[in-house]
Each structure stands twice: as C-alpha cells, then as structure tokens.
Amino acid sequence: MRRRKLESGFTLVELLVVLVILGLLAALVVPNLIGNVGKAQIATTKTQIANLETALDSFRLDVGRYPNSQEGLHALVERPAGADRWDGPYLKKGVPLDGWEHPYVYKSPGDKGPYEIMSYGADGVAGGDKEKADLTN
C-alpha cells in the first residue's frame, strides 16, 4: 500500500492526452480572438477620430480657426503661437496613437473639408484594404 502512494501520479500517456486536448482547444479559440483584435483596433481608431473632431471643434470655437498642418494635433495639448484665446488643453491625456500605435496624420485644410484626420491602418502606409485600409474623418 505504501509503495503505491509513493508511486502514484500521472503517466506519460495521460499527460500527452491532456496536451493534445489543450492544443486542439487553442487551435479553435485563437483564430477567433485574432479576428476580434483587428475589429477592436478599427473601432478604437474610429472612436478616437470622433474624439479628435470634438476637440478640434472646441479649439475652433475658442481660437476662431482650426490648427494648421504645421501646428497639427499637438495644438490641442499645448498653446500654439498666436492663439491668444486658446483655452485648452482640449485632450486630457495628450494626442493618442491609433489602434495600431501609429500617430494620426492631420492635414488642414483637408481635401474634403477644413481638416482631415487619417490613420493609415495596420500597415501604417497609405492605401490598403481590410485592416490595412485607411481610416479618416
């Protein structure tokens, strides 16, 4: 009896079966999670662009104009030269990075409006599709 208690434990076959089951579960779950990460990055970027638009509108109401391309989005955090009525900072935590940790591209005047905020997507390069597609306001 004593000998059996000292020698009790899992056999190599039992451990291999458990590892195979864990591997199969991981093979089923991980691809689904990876797809959701891409969707979350896109949703985060769209939300941040909307927040930046709100901050830019507040800047315009105070200063009377949008920041130019040289001042960029940094004008929402620190007073640019000549902006006497600036009442910021308009962003609490500074200018965010997009969902892929790339800086936003800001252009004023924009191609289709007074300004344009762009994220070049997962690859950080203009153009592309799916997760590599450009996102803009």
Residue, then its C-alpha position, 0 to 999 in steps of 0.5 A: m500500500r505504501r509503495r503505491k502512494l509513493e508511486s502514484g501520479f500521472t503517466l506519460v500517456e495521460l499527460l500527452v492526452v491532456l496536451v493534445i486536448l489543450g492544443l486542439l482547444a487553442a487551435l479553435v479559440v485563437p483564430n477567433l480572438i485574432g479576428n476580434v483584435g483587428k475589429a477592436q483596433i478599427a473601432t478604437t481608431k474610429t472612436q478616437i477620430a470622433n474624439l479628435e473632431t470634438a476637440l478640434d471643434s472646441f479649439r475652433l470655437d475658442v481660437g476662431r480657426y482650426p490648427n494648421s498642418q504645421e501646428g497639427l494635433h499637438a495644438l490641442v495639448e499645448r498653446p500654439a503661437g498666436a492663439d491668444r484665446w486658446d483655452g485648452p488643453y482640449l485632450k486630457k491625456g495628450v494626442p493618442l496613437d491609433g489602434w495600431e500605435h501609429p500617430y494620426v496624420y492631420k492635414s488642414p485644410g483637408d481635401k474634403g473639408p477644413y481638416e482631415i484626420m487619417s490613420y493609415g491602418a495596420d500597415g501604417v502606409a497609405g492605401g490598403d484594404k481590410e485592416k490595412a485600409d485607411l481610416t479618416n474623418 
